[in-house]
């Protein structure tokens, strides 16, 4: 390297070093001052001036990957001693006589850092923390807690030498059968956006990047490379894009990942209106956009990664760059880009624009700064935080006659195979290689006296009957529940337990993951005949002895509760709590933690009640063999918006969750109303006193729903606009909370005017404990004049023939 190049490199690193550990999303924006991002951008231009066109193309196309199904070249400019085995991919580095940019490391995932725990040449292990899944974290409704989880997860990213975490996932849970729902937060965009923003802020506080995904309308896994989401521009903006918009405005993630699917006729990675007009120009996104792995690069019908990779769409690379998809992963498509540049399909300006976006962001990374890392995260402390986060998020759905909590040393009969094979997380990119995972049997054994005969029965049964799934991306071990009929051993164990034990706990489990959706069948959404028989037999025996039965749902997503919930006394929606699932379940059942989680997705009465049931996961396109069309014809009525608008009964409503104490809402009032200022920044603030009228300390999630006046735009009955969570309130004490709603949050999108608009009229504000506001008296707020919050790009997001 020349002296001038070394000096340039030294000055850049020196200038950046003082900002290590700070959130790079923070912009000063004071007049006369250059924002941090502008400083990085200026330095990126200096670096680009030292690069050839070939080197710029290296940046745009990843190095490829060897997944035993795809072979590409090695990562460019990666020092082997800085390699991290098990990462998902790289951004190529560049090394010439003038500059030395190392390869940048990208790793999954949504439930924690996904890297290999072992490496050649060392006996050391490199475990990461398995955190609660996204659906569970969102059920905390606690952005401060989620940000702490993000801080700890980002700490592991940094300490293990990785630069970008490919997380969080934040697609809307349009249908409860989506196989990847466990990665995502909610059926509601406000919850999704606020949770994602908190996670991103936490991750990036470590000086590493977060990547929000999958952008956008990626709400099914079936035929995911060849599906077309048909969504109107208004529904896109209000439901499927709004969470991403919140995350961008409140956390400025370093990267956005495009999705596999087409959107209204074109792949998301090919849509200039989505990636440039909306994401960058309207929302002010400053980061880089990358593709999902192999997204938009293939043609024809295929069934696995190998056949995808061997059917490349050579025109796609140029289309992605022109649209604003800066980084193509896993790459290996440099030759296609070179050919497109030579033919004139791709311009030098297109290449420079994407190279600039990439170089601007990678300057922030530990690898670019040559920061040391020691592979030494505090996994013990992180494990404790994982336990806290899981327990704070689990949702108590039923607690008849205060059956729970169970007192210490209660003798518990624990039934179900999944108490042994407890599910810490979903499969695919959401898997994490943690050192250990605490089973529900282990957790219950720490808090209670377990009936050893029953627990041993299930241990033996698991050892003798466990199987491995054969799915490419969803590998996991499982065993069907044993039959009770014709099983005298299990029948006798149940009879004995009903006489000897104080209570019964039944664990029901469901696994799912990337690459495959769930089904509305027995053994998946519906319980199996064996599981139903277990619930029926145990409940009958224990109730005859005046003893209680609790079901713990250790599940990837929603399962049916309607046909069995009346037979049991308690139901705990535990989801998947990461490596500490067993301890967290025991913390709730024992009362060591008072449950305060609430559902971030509705549990319907029946699957057929789901508004997208008839269109999920899509239908074959009659004109294009192999292509699936997914019609989002429920429009805005997703999740609770549908059930409340159509007055459809549900098993458990969105936002619902029980506590071991009771709360009363008092002094609900508007403390500030600036919505008549006619400003797009105008806001309204409400306050309420939350009084703990019970006998134990607890936390309460407080939700704000707003019903808009009727006008030419049809709207749901009401929508969530804000939420907060109280601190721990002692019995007999109160806490005052406040929630603000901006004009931007209140606005609806008018597609005819290409604008976000707050209509004048009377708005009803409901401060409520769930989306069931039938017993809540609303506050009426009148808005005198229309507020045009924002005008948008004409014609954006419409169908492309």
C-alpha positions in Angstrom: 0.0 0.0 0.0 1.3 3.4 -0.9 2.0 6.1 1.7 -0.9 8.2 0.5 -3.3 5.3 0.7 -2.0 4.4 4.2 -2.5 8.0 5.3 -6.0 8.1 3.9 -6.9 4.9 5.6 -5.4 6.2 8.9 -7.3 9.4 8.8 -10.6 7.6 8.1 -10.2 5.1 10.9 -9.0 7.8 13.3 -11.9 10.0 12.5 -14.4 7.2 13.1 -12.8 5.7 16.2 -14.3 8.3 18.5 -17.8 7.1 17.5 -17.4 3.5 18.4 -20.4 2.2 20.4 -22.6 5.1 19.5 -25.8 4.7 17.4 -24.8 5.8 13.9 -28.5 6.5 13.2 -28.3 9.7 15.2 -28.2 12.8 12.9 -27.7 16.3 14.3 -29.4 18.0 11.4 -28.5 21.5 12.8 -28.0 24.2 10.2 -24.4 24.4 9.1 -23.5 20.9 10.5 -23.0 17.8 8.5 -24.8 14.8 9.7 -22.8 11.7 10.6 -24.3 9.9 7.6 -23.2 12.7 5.3 -19.7 12.4 6.7 -19.6 8.7 6.0 -21.0 9.4 2.5 -18.2 11.9 1.8 -15.6 9.4 2.9 -17.2 6.7 0.8 -16.8 8.9 -2.3 -13.2 9.3 -1.5 -12.8 5.5 -1.3 -14.7 5.1 -4.5 -12.4 7.4 -6.3 -9.6 4.8 -5.5 -11.6 1.9 -7.0 -11.9 0.4 -10.4 -15.3 -0.5 -11.9 -14.5 -4.1 -11.4 -13.9 -3.5 -7.7 -17.1 -1.6 -7.4 -18.9 -4.6 -8.9 -17.3 -6.8 -6.3 -19.0 -4.8 -3.7 -22.4 -5.1 -5.3 -22.3 -8.9 -5.7 -21.5 -11.1 -2.7 -18.8 -13.8 -3.1 -21.3 -16.6 -3.4 -21.6 -19.4 -0.9 -21.0 -23.1 -0.6 -24.2 -24.5 0.9 -23.4 -27.9 -0.6 -25.8 -26.7 -3.2 -24.3 -23.5 -4.5 -20.6 -22.9 -5.4 -19.2 -19.4 -5.7 -15.7 -17.9 -5.3 -14.1 -17.2 -1.9 -14.8 -14.0 0.0 -12.5 -11.3 -1.3 -10.0 -9.9 1.1 -10.9 -12.0 4.2 -8.0 -12.7 6.5 -8.5 -16.3 7.6 -7.7 -15.5 11.2 -10.7 -13.1 11.2 -13.1 -15.6 9.7 -16.2 -16.6 11.6 -17.5 -20.0 10.7 -21.3 -20.3 10.2 -22.0 -16.8 9.0 -24.6 -16.4 6.3 -22.4 -14.5 3.9 -20.2 -11.5 3.2 -19.9 -8.2 1.5 -16.7 -8.5 -0.6 -13.8 -6.4 0.4 -11.5 -4.5 -1.9 -7.7 -4.4 -1.8 -5.5 -2.5 -4.2 -2.5 -0.2 -4.1 -4.6 2.6 -2.6 -7.1 1.1 -0.2 -7.6 -2.0 2.0 -11.3 -2.7 2.7 -11.8 -6.1 4.4 -14.7 -8.4 3.8 -17.7 -7.6 5.9 -19.5 -10.5 7.8 -23.2 -11.0 7.8 -24.9 -13.5 10.1 -28.5 -14.6 11.0 -30.6 -14.2 12.9 -34.0 -13.2 14.4 -33.6 -15.1 17.7 -29.9 -14.5 18.2 -26.6 -14.8 16.5 -26.3 -17.8 14.3 -22.8 -19.0 13.9 -21.0 -22.4 14.2 -20.2 -23.3 17.8 -17.0 -25.2 16.7 -14.1 -24.3 14.5 -11.2 -26.1 13.0 -7.9 -25.7 14.8 -9.4 -24.9 18.2 -11.2 -26.8 21.0 -12.9 -23.5 22.0 -16.7 -23.3 21.6 -18.5 -20.2 20.3 -22.0 -20.4 21.7 -24.6 -17.6 21.4 -27.7 -16.9 23.4 -30.9 -18.2 22.1 -33.4 -15.4 22.8 -37.2 -15.6 22.9 -38.8 -15.7 19.5 -40.1 -12.4 18.0 -43.8 -13.3 18.7 -43.0 -13.8 22.3 -40.9 -10.6 22.7 -43.7 -8.6 21.1 -46.1 -10.0 23.6 -44.2 -8.1 26.3 -45.4 -4.8 24.8 -42.2 -3.5 26.4 -39.9 -1.6 24.1 -37.3 -1.0 26.9 -37.0 -4.7 27.5 -36.8 -5.5 23.8 -34.0 -2.8 23.4 -32.1 -4.5 26.2 -32.4 -7.8 24.4 -31.1 -6.1 21.3 -28.2 -4.6 23.2 -27.1 -8.0 24.5 -27.6 -9.7 21.1 -25.6 -6.9 19.4 -22.9 -7.4 22.0 -22.5 -11.0 20.9 -22.4 -9.9 17.3 -19.6 -7.5 18.0 -17.6 -9.8 20.4 -17.7 -12.7 17.9 -16.4 -10.5 15.1 -19.6 -10.2 13.0 -20.6 -6.9 11.4 -24.3 -7.2 10.4 -27.1 -9.2 12.1 -29.7 -10.2 9.5 -32.5 -9.3 11.9 -35.1 -8.4 13.0 -37.8 -10.0 10.9 -40.9 -7.8 11.0 -43.5 -9.0 8.5 -47.1 -8.8 9.5 -48.6 -12.1 10.8 -51.4 -12.0 8.2 -52.3 -15.6 8.7 -51.6 -17.8 11.8 -50.3 -20.6 9.5 -47.3 -18.8 8.1 -44.3 -21.0 8.9 -42.1 -18.0 9.7 -44.5 -16.2 12.0 -42.3 -17.0 15.0 -39.6 -14.6 13.7 -42.2 -11.8 13.3 -43.7 -9.6 15.9 -47.4 -9.1 15.4 -50.5 -8.8 13.2 -50.4 -5.1 13.8 -47.9 -2.6 12.2 -47.6 -0.3 15.2 -46.5 -3.1 17.5 -44.2 -4.5 14.7 -42.7 -1.2 14.0 -42.1 -0.2 17.6 -40.6 -3.6 18.6 -38.4 -3.6 15.5 -37.2 0.0 16.2 -36.3 -1.0 19.8 -34.5 -4.1 18.7 -32.5 -2.2 16.0 -31.6 0.6 18.5 -30.3 -2.0 20.9 -28.3 -4.0 18.3 -26.7 -0.9 16.7 -25.7 0.6 20.1 -22.8 -1.8 19.8 -21.5 -0.3 16.6 -22.8 -3.2 14.5 -25.6 -3.2 11.9 -29.1 -4.5 12.0 -31.1 -5.5 8.9 -34.9 -5.3 9.0 -36.6 -7.8 6.8 -38.3 -9.1 4.6 -39.3 -6.1 2.6 -42.2 -6.5 1.8 -45.5 -8.4 1.9 -43.7 -11.6 2.5 -46.4 -13.4 4.5 -46.2 -17.0 3.5 -43.4 -19.5 2.9 -45.2 -21.7 0.4 -43.5 -21.4 -3.0 -41.8 -18.3 -1.7 -39.5 -17.8 -4.6 -42.4 -17.8 -7.1 -45.3 -16.1 -5.4 -46.9 -12.8 -6.2 -48.5 -10.8 -3.4 -51.4 -8.8 -4.8 -52.0 -5.9 -2.5 -53.5 -2.5 -3.1 -51.2 0.5 -2.5 -53.4 1.7 0.4 -53.3 -1.6 2.2 -49.6 -1.9 1.6 -48.9 1.5 3.1 -51.3 1.2 6.1 -50.6 -2.5 7.0 -47.6 -4.1 5.4 -45.2 -1.2 5.0 -46.1 0.9 8.0 -44.1 -1.1 10.5 -41.1 -0.8 8.3 -41.7 2.9 8.0 -41.8 3.2 11.8 -38.6 1.3 12.2 -36.8 3.4 9.7 -37.9 6.7 11.2 -37.2 5.7 14.8 -34.0 3.6 14.5 -32.5 4.1 11.0 -31.3 0.5 10.5 -28.0 0.1 8.6 -29.7 -2.3 6.1 -33.0 -3.5 4.7 -33.4 -6.9 3.2 -35.8 -7.4 0.3 -38.1 -10.4 0.2 -38.4 -13.4 -2.2 -41.8 -12.7 -3.4 -43.1 -10.6 -6.2 -45.3 -7.6 -5.3 -48.1 -6.7 -7.7 -46.3 -8.3 -10.6 -42.6 -7.6 -10.0 -40.0 -8.9 -7.6 -39.5 -6.6 -4.6 -35.8 -6.4 -5.5 -36.8 -5.1 -8.9 -39.2 -2.3 -7.8 -37.6 1.1 -8.0 -40.8 2.6 -6.5 -40.5 0.4 -3.4 -36.8 0.7 -2.8 -36.0 4.2 -4.0 -39.2 6.3 -4.3 -40.8 5.0 -1.0 -38.0 3.7 1.2 -35.3 6.3 0.4 -37.1 9.4 -0.9 -40.3 9.3 1.2 -39.0 7.7 4.4 -35.5 9.0 4.4 -33.7 5.6 4.7 -29.9 6.1 4.7 -28.7 2.6 4.7 -28.0 -0.1 2.2 -30.6 -2.5 0.7 -29.6 -6.2 0.2 -31.4 -9.1 -1.3 -32.5 -12.2 0.6 -30.3 -15.1 -0.3 -30.9 -16.1 -4.0 -33.9 -13.7 -4.2 -34.9 -12.5 -7.6 -32.1 -14.4 -9.3 -33.9 -17.5 -10.5 -36.4 -18.6 -13.1 -38.6 -21.6 -13.4 -39.9 -24.0 -10.8 -37.6 -25.6 -8.3 -37.7 -27.4 -5.0 -34.4 -26.7 -3.3 -31.5 -24.4 -3.2 -29.5 -26.4 -5.7 -32.0 -26.2 -8.5 -32.6 -22.5 -7.7 -29.0 -21.8 -8.1 -28.6 -23.7 -11.3 -31.4 -21.7 -13.0 -30.1 -18.1 -12.8 -32.0 -15.2 -14.2 -29.1 -13.3 -15.8 -31.1 -10.1 -16.2 -32.1 -9.9 -12.6 -28.8 -8.6 -11.3 -29.0 -5.4 -13.3 -32.7 -5.0 -12.5 -31.9 -5.1 -8.8 -29.1 -2.5 -8.9 -31.2 -0.1 -11.0 -34.1 -0.5 -8.6 -32.0 0.4 -5.6 -31.2 -3.2 -4.3 -27.6 -2.4 -3.7 -26.2 -5.7 -2.5 -27.0 -9.1 -4.2 -26.6 -12.1 -1.9 -25.1 -14.5 -1.8 -23.7 -13.2 -5.0 -21.5 -14.8 -7.5 -23.2 -12.7 -10.2 -20.4 -10.3 -11.1 -20.2 -11.6 -14.6 -23.8 -10.8 -15.1 -23.3 -7.3 -13.9 -20.3 -6.8 -16.2 -22.3 -8.1 -19.1 -25.2 -5.7 -18.3 -22.7 -2.8 -18.0 -21.2 -3.6 -21.3 -24.5 -3.8 -23.1 -25.7 -0.5 -21.6 -28.5 -2.1 -19.6 -26.7 -1.0 -16.5 -24.9 2.4 -16.2 -21.9 3.5 -14.3 -24.1 5.8 -12.4 -26.2 2.9 -11.3 -23.2 1.1 -10.0 -21.8 4.1 -8.2 -25.1 4.7 -6.5 -25.2 1.3 -5.0 -21.4 1.2 -4.2 -21.8 4.5 -2.4 -24.7 3.1 -0.3 -22.6 0.0 0.7 -19.4 1.9 1.4 -21.2 4.5 3.5 -22.5 1.8 5.8 -19.6 -0.6 6.0 -17.3 2.2 7.3 -19.3 1.9 10.6 -18.5 -1.8 11.0 -15.9 -3.4 13.4 -14.2 -5.2 10.5 -13.7 -2.0 8.5 -12.2 -0.3 11.6 -10.0 -3.4 12.3 -11.4 -3.5 15.9 -10.3 -6.5 18.0 -12.7 -9.0 19.2 -12.2 -11.6 21.9 -15.1 -14.1 21.5 -16.0 -13.4 25.1 -19.6 -12.3 25.5 -21.1 -12.6 29.0 -23.3 -15.6 28.1 -24.3 -16.1 31.8 -25.7 -12.6 32.1 -27.4 -12.8 28.7 -29.0 -16.1 29.7 -30.5 -14.4 32.8 -31.8 -11.6 30.6 -33.3 -14.2 28.2 -35.1 -15.8 31.2 -36.4 -12.4 32.3 -37.5 -11.5 28.8 -39.3 -14.8 28.3 -41.2 -14.6 31.6 -42.1 -11.0 31.2 -43.6 -11.8 27.8 -45.6 -15.0 28.3 -49.3 -14.6 28.2 -51.7 -16.1 30.7 -54.8 -16.9 28.7 -56.9 -18.6 31.3 -56.9 -18.9 35.1 -60.2 -20.2 36.3 -60.9 -19.7 40.0 -57.3 -18.5 40.5 -55.9 -22.0 39.9 -52.5 -20.3 39.4 -50.0 -19.6 40.7 -49.0 -22.9 42.4 -47.3 -22.6 45.7 -43.7 -23.6 46.3 -43.1 -27.4 46.7 -46.5 -28.2 45.2 -46.4 -31.7 43.9 -47.0 -31.5 40.1 -47.7 -34.2 37.6 -46.1 -33.0 34.3 -47.5 -34.6 31.2 -46.5 -34.3 27.5 -43.4 -35.3 25.5 -42.5 -31.6 24.8 -41.7 -31.1 28.5 -38.6 -33.2 27.7 -38.1 -32.0 24.1 -38.8 -28.3 24.9 -38.8 -26.1 21.8 -36.6 -23.0 22.3 -37.1 -21.6 18.8 -38.1 -22.1 15.3 -36.1 -23.7 12.5 -34.1 -22.3 9.6 -32.4 -18.9 9.9 -34.0 -18.4 13.3 -32.0 -21.3 14.8 -29.3 -20.4 17.3 -26.5 -22.7 18.6 -26.7 -22.1 22.3 -24.8 -24.0 24.9 -27.9 -25.4 26.5 -31.6 -25.2 26.6 -33.7 -25.6 29.8 -36.6 -28.0 29.3 -40.0 -27.4 30.9 -39.5 -30.5 33.0 -36.2 -29.1 34.3 -37.8 -25.7 35.0 -40.8 -27.2 36.9 -38.4 -29.4 38.8 -36.6 -26.3 40.1 -39.8 -24.7 41.5 -42.0 -27.7 42.4 -41.8 -31.3 43.5 -42.3 -33.3 40.3 -44.0 -36.7 40.1 -40.9 -38.6 39.1 -42.7 -41.6 37.7 -44.6 -39.6 35.1 -41.6 -37.5 34.1 -39.5 -40.6 33.7 -42.2 -42.2 31.6 -41.9 -39.3 29.2 -38.1 -39.3 29.2 -38.1 -43.0 28.3 -40.8 -42.5 25.7 -38.8 -39.7 24.1 -35.6 -41.7 23.9 -37.5 -44.6 22.3 -39.7 -42.7 19.8 -37.9 -39.5 18.7 -37.6 -38.9 15.0 -35.8 -36.4 12.8 -37.7 -34.3 10.3 -36.5 -34.5 6.7 -37.1 -30.9 5.6 -34.2 -29.0 4.1 -34.7 -25.9 6.2 -36.9 -27.1 9.0 -34.9 -30.0 10.6 -35.9 -30.8 14.1 -36.5 -33.8 16.4 -40.0 -34.7 17.4 -42.2 -37.5 18.7 -45.9 -37.9 18.6 -47.7 -38.1 21.9 -48.3 -41.7 23.1 -51.8 -43.1 22.8 -53.8 -43.3 26.0 -56.2 -45.9 24.6 -54.7 -49.3 25.0 -51.9 -47.9 27.2 -52.5 -49.3 30.7 -49.2 -47.9 31.9 -50.0 -44.3 31.1 -53.6 -44.8 32.3 -52.4 -46.0 35.7 -49.9 -43.2 36.0 -52.7 -40.7 35.4 -55.0 -42.4 38.0 -52.2 -42.5 40.6 -51.2 -38.8 40.0 -54.8 -37.7 40.4 -54.7 -39.3 43.9 -51.2 -38.3 44.9 -50.4 -35.0 43.2 -51.7 -31.5 43.8 -51.9 -30.3 40.2 -51.3 -31.3 36.6 -49.4 -29.5 33.9 -49.8 -30.6 30.3 -47.3 -29.3 27.7 -48.3 -29.1 24.1 -45.7 -28.3 21.4 -45.6 -27.2 17.8 -42.5 -26.6 15.6 -42.4 -24.9 12.2 -39.9 -22.7 10.3 -38.4 -21.3 7.2 -39.4 -22.7 3.9 -42.7 -24.3 4.8 -46.1 -23.1 6.0 -48.3 -24.8 8.6 -51.6 -26.4 7.9 -55.1 -26.3 9.5 -54.9 -30.0 10.3 -54.6 -32.2 13.3 -51.0 -32.3 14.5 -50.5 -28.8 13.4 -53.1 -26.0 14.0 -55.4 -28.5 15.5 -54.4 -30.8 18.4 -53.9 -34.5 17.6 -56.4 -37.1 18.9 -53.7 -38.2 21.3 -53.3 -34.7 22.7 -57.0 -34.2 23.0 -57.3 -37.5 24.8 -54.5 -36.6 27.2 -56.2 -33.3 28.1 -59.6 -35.0 28.5 -58.3 -38.0 30.6 -56.1 -35.9 32.8 -58.7 -33.2 33.3 -61.4 -35.7 34.2 -59.2 -37.5 36.7 -57.9 -34.4 38.4 -61.2 -32.5 38.5 -62.9 -35.5 40.1 -60.3 -35.1 42.9 -60.9 -31.3 43.0 -57.5 -30.6 41.6 -56.5 -28.2 38.7 -55.0 -28.7 35.3 -52.9 -26.2 33.4 -51.9 -26.4 29.7 -48.6 -24.8 28.6 -48.4 -24.0 24.9 -44.7 -24.3 23.8 -45.6 -23.4 20.2 -44.2 -21.7 17.2 -47.5 -19.9 16.6 -51.2 -19.9 17.3 -53.0 -23.2 17.7 -56.6 -24.0 18.2 -57.9 -23.7 21.7 -61.6 -23.7 21.1 -62.3 -27.4 21.2 -60.4 -28.0 24.6 -60.1 -24.8 26.5 -63.2 -25.4 28.7 -61.7 -28.7 30.0 -58.7 -27.1 31.8 -58.3 -24.5 34.5 -55.2 -22.6 33.2 -53.6 -21.9 29.8 -50.2 -20.3 29.4 -49.2 -19.1 26.0 -45.4 -19.7 26.4 -44.5 -19.6 22.7 -40.8 -20.4 22.5 -38.8 -18.6 25.1 -35.3 -19.4 23.9 -32.7 -21.3 25.9 -34.4 -20.4 29.2 -37.9 -21.5 28.3 -38.3 -24.1 31.1 -37.2 -21.7 33.8 -39.4 -18.9 32.5 -42.5 -21.2 32.4 -41.8 -22.2 36.0 -41.3 -18.6 37.0 -44.9 -17.8 35.8 -46.6 -20.9 37.1 -45.0 -20.4 40.6 -45.8 -16.7 40.8 -42.2 -15.8 41.0 -43.0 -13.6 38.0 -46.5 -12.1 37.7 -47.5 -12.6 34.1 -47.8 -9.3 32.2 -47.6 -10.4 28.6 -50.5 -9.8 26.2 -51.2 -11.3 22.8 -49.8 -9.5 19.8 -51.9 -11.6 17.6 -55.5 -12.8 17.8 -56.4 -16.4 18.6 -59.5 -17.0 16.5 -62.5 -19.2 17.5 -61.9 -21.3 14.4 -59.3 -21.2 11.7 -62.1 -20.7 9.1 -62.8 -17.4 10.8 -59.4 -16.0 9.8 -60.1 -13.3 7.1 -57.3 -14.7 4.9 -58.2 -18.4 5.4 -59.5 -18.7 1.8 -56.5 -17.1 0.1 -53.6 -18.4 2.2 -51.0 -19.4 1.1 -52.2 -18.7 -2.5 -53.4 -20.3 -5.7 -51.5 -21.3 -8.8 -51.5 -18.7 -11.6 -53.4 -20.2 -14.5 -51.2 -18.3 -17.0 -47.8 -19.0 -15.4 -47.0 -22.6 -14.3 -45.2 -22.6 -11.0 -46.2 -19.1 -10.0 -48.5 -18.7 -7.0 -50.8 -15.7 -6.7 -51.7 -14.5 -3.2 -54.7 -12.2 -3.2 -54.8 -9.9 -0.1 -58.5 -9.4 -0.6 -59.3 -8.9 3.1 -57.7 -5.4 2.5 -57.2 -3.5 5.8 -59.1 -6.0 7.8 -56.1 -8.0 9.1 -56.3 -9.7 12.5 -58.2 -7.7 15.1 -59.2 -5.1 12.6 -61.4 -7.8 11.0 -62.8 -9.4 14.1 -63.8 -6.1 15.7 -65.2 -4.5 12.5 -67.2 -7.6 11.6 -68.1 -8.3 15.2 -66.7 -11.8 14.9 -66.2 -13.6 18.2 -62.7 -14.8 19.0 -61.2 -17.2 21.5 -58.7 -14.6 22.8 -58.6 -11.1 21.5 -55.5 -9.2 20.3 -53.9 -7.3 23.3 -55.4 -9.7 25.9 -53.6 -11.2 28.8 -54.3 -12.0 32.4 -52.4 -11.2 35.6 -52.4 -12.5 39.1 -53.6 -9.1 40.2 -56.3 -6.7 39.0 -56.0 -3.2 37.5 -58.4 -0.3 37.4 -58.1 2.5 34.9 -58.8 5.9 36.4 -58.6 9.6 35.4 -58.4 8.9 31.7 -58.0 12.3 30.1 -56.5 14.3 27.2 -53.6 16.1 28.7 -52.6 17.9 25.5 -54.4 18.3 22.1 -52.4 19.9 19.4 -54.2 18.2 16.5 -56.0 21.4 15.5 -52.7 23.1 14.8 -53.0 21.8 11.2 -49.3 20.7 11.3 -48.1 17.3 10.1 -46.1 17.2 13.4 -49.2 17.9 15.6 -50.0 15.4 18.3 -52.3 14.6 21.1 -51.4 13.2 24.5 -53.6 11.2 26.8 -52.9 10.2 30.4 -54.4 7.6 32.7 -53.9 6.4 36.3 -53.5 2.6 36.5 -54.5 1.4 40.0 -53.4 -2.1 41.2 -56.5 -3.2 43.1 -55.3 -6.7 43.7 -53.0 -8.3 46.3 -49.7 -8.7 44.5 -47.4 -6.4 42.5 -47.8 -6.4 38.8 -47.3 -4.7 35.5 -50.0 -3.6 33.1 -49.9 -3.1 29.3 -52.1 -0.1 28.4 -53.3 0.2 24.8 -54.8 3.1 22.9 -57.3 2.4 20.1 -58.8 5.1 17.9 -62.0 5.1 15.9 -61.9 7.5 13.0 -65.0 9.4 11.7 -66.7 7.9 8.6 -65.8 9.5 5.3 -65.1 8.5 1.8 -62.3 6.2 2.9 -63.5 3.0 4.5 -61.8 2.2 7.7 -61.7 -0.5 10.4 -63.9 0.0 13.5 -60.8 1.1 15.4 -57.1 0.7 15.3 -54.2 0.6 17.7 -52.3 3.8 17.6 -50.1 3.7 20.8 -49.3 1.6 23.8 -47.2 1.6 26.9 -46.4 -0.7 29.9 -46.4 0.4 33.5 -43.5 -0.2 35.8 -44.1 -2.8 38.6 -47.0 -1.4 40.6 -47.3 -2.6 44.2 -50.7 -3.8 45.5 -52.9 -0.9 46.3 -50.6 1.6 44.5 -51.0 3.5 41.2 -48.9 4.6 38.3 -49.8 7.3 35.8 -49.0 6.6 32.2 -49.2 8.8 29.1 -49.4 8.0 25.4 -49.1 10.3 22.4 -50.6 10.1 18.9 -49.1 12.2 16.2 -51.0 13.3 13.1 -48.7 11.1 11.1 -49.8 8.0 13.2 -53.4 9.0 13.0 -53.5 9.5 9.2 -55.0 7.3 6.6 -53.6 6.9 3.0 -55.8 8.3 0.3 -54.7 6.6 -2.9 -56.6 9.0 -5.2 -54.7 11.9 -3.7 -51.4 10.1 -3.2 -51.3 11.5 0.3 -51.6 10.7 4.0 -54.5 12.6 5.4 -56.2 13.2 8.8 -59.8 13.8 8.1 -61.8 16.3 10.2 -64.5 15.1 12.5 -65.0 13.3 15.8 -62.4 10.7 16.8 -63.1 8.2 19.6 -60.0 7.4 21.8 -60.2 4.1 23.8 -57.6 3.6 26.6 -58.1 -0.2 27.0 -56.5 -3.4 28.4 -57.1 -5.2 25.0 -58.7 -4.8 21.6 -62.1 -5.7 23.2 -63.2 -2.1 24.0 -66.9 -3.0 24.6 -66.7 -1.9 28.2 -64.5 1.1 27.7 -65.9 4.7 27.6 -64.1 6.5 24.9 -62.8 10.1 24.9 -64.2 12.2 22.0 -61.7 14.5 20.3 -62.8 16.8 17.5 -60.4 17.7 14.7 -61.6 20.9 13.0 -59.6 20.8 9.8 -58.1 18.3 7.4 -54.4 17.7 7.9 -52.4 16.6 4.9 -49.5 14.9 6.6 -47.4 13.8 3.6 -47.7 13.6 -0.2 -46.3 10.5 -1.8 -45.0 9.3 -5.2 -47.8 9.1 -7.8 -48.4 5.6 -9.1 -46.0 3.9 -6.6 -46.6 0.3 -5.6 -49.3 -0.3 -8.3 -49.5 -3.5 -10.3 -47.0 -4.1 -13.1 -48.3 -6.2 -16.0 
